[in-house]
Amino acid sequence: MPLKTLFLNPPSFEKFDGGASSRWPATREIESYWYPVWLAYPAGMIEGSRLLDASPHYITPEQTIEITKDYEFLVLFTSQVGWDNDMILTRHIKAANPKIKICWVGPPVTIHPERALNECEEIDFTVRREFDFAVVEFANGKPFDDILGISFRKNGKAVHTPDRPQQNDLDVFPDVVDIYKRDLDVTRYNVPFLMHPFVSLYTTRGCPALCTFCLWPQVLSGHAWRKRSTDRVAAEMARAKEYWPNVKEYFFDDDTFNIQKARTIELCEKLKPIGITWSSTSRVTTDYDTLKAMRDGGCRLMIVGFESGDPQILKNIKKGATVERARQFAKDSHNLGLTIHGDFILGLPGETKESIEKTIQFAKELDCETIQVSLAHAYPGTELYDYARENGFIAKESKMADSEGHQLAMLEYPSLPKEYALEAVHRFYDEYFFRPRAIWRVVRRAMYDSNDRKRLYKEAKSFMKLRAQRKKAAKKMRIDAAATPTAPAAASGD
């Protein structure tokens, strides 16, 4: 029998989406959680294991520590923002159960495996990049020296085994919906722009796009695009429909879902007879025929990273897309009746006050159903981080998040103070959602769906509360900057 294993997406800040499948681990504007998909795959490969997703199930650190007393092996998915809290939790877990073996996985330990081992002696080993087989092998008794892709201590020093080759055939992995059914309550997961309840999973891994800011392909999954067979995806969706007859939507949370036209069309044909509503990620390079096939196969919504309305910024971040192509994509999607959730980022390399205005106007022109506006974050291990560090664009005394897990502005340019970028996020949301057209969309949803009406009311209260907090924080940053003329000095790359 393998070691009794617990896979943990740990508790942290209130409303914190910790990172086990979240591209931007942080406390959310509106409480929402993504599924811990990365942990679900190996959880399905170890007999007797359990997947514990603490935050959406409101499991406290104290309760988590108590649960771990019953296990021999813990796999904890950490994040850049949650690192310090995860370290404290790990120490308490080891104190309560000294015999338990603890492994950390996730992007930060891929970049800094020695840091984790040096800062927390309670961690027995870490796994770099994809961790499925490494943790399964350890649970089944394989010694450290024979496990590829891990870092551990030997004679008091950190030792790194050779990297593990990527798994190209994703059909070898179990279906995550079986683990969700066993260990998770699907009603606990909410994302404002998806219907509730929803279920998410991957149909591919990796992304060949070269966006300089994106953490996952650069650090965890790699750029090589690998896929599950369309037959396996369709079979999993059919079983999911049997498990949860009341689930309203399924989400394919791939780095890039529809990058290969032939596969997308093939998959859509196989999803059509199942009769489910689904959504996915998408790139603006997707053509009309592919979008039509998606719609006919049951697709309702796409998450699309437009990022910026400034052509030069798109080039700076190696987006591989143009403003013109984005306009055509939006036009095609609207004509087909597909809904778009648009993602935008302020503070990318080359950003100015003028380019921010251009992006706000561009977003209004695209007129997506919903949007998300993020501050640019330079995660260690990304090309953006190396660029910002080399040019002195990481603001002095900057933090990635505040004491409650909310993301903060960490990049600053000679032409763009970080407090201006933070205020611009606040103004972006106001200008976009307080337009008559956007307000009418919300009212229309509330009129026709009582469940949506209750949900929208709750989300509106959360949004307005955070809006006030963000405005207050931006004002404080502006006052502090004015009171200290020599700081922050971030522009060694002038």
NORKALIN-V772282 format. One record per helix or strand of 3 or more residues. SS is the DSSP state (H for helix, E for strand). FROM is the first residue (numbers start at 1). TO is the last residue. If there is no record, write none. Layout:
ss=SS from=FROM to=TO
ss=SS from=FROM to=TO
This chain:
ss=E from=5 to=9
ss=H from=37 to=43
ss=E from=50 to=53
ss=H from=55 to=57
ss=H from=61 to=68
ss=E from=73 to=77
ss=H from=83 to=96
ss=E from=101 to=105
ss=H from=107 to=111
ss=H from=113 to=119
ss=E from=125 to=127
ss=H from=132 to=139
ss=H from=144 to=146
ss=E from=150 to=154
ss=E from=157 to=160
ss=H from=170 to=172
ss=H from=176 to=183
ss=H from=186 to=188
ss=E from=198 to=201
ss=H from=215 to=219
ss=H from=230 to=243
ss=E from=249 to=252
ss=H from=261 to=272
ss=E from=278 to=282
ss=H from=288 to=296
ss=E from=299 to=307
ss=H from=311 to=316
ss=H from=323 to=336
ss=E from=339 to=346
ss=H from=353 to=366
ss=E from=370 to=375
ss=H from=383 to=390
ss=H from=418 to=433
ss=H from=436 to=448
ss=H from=450 to=483
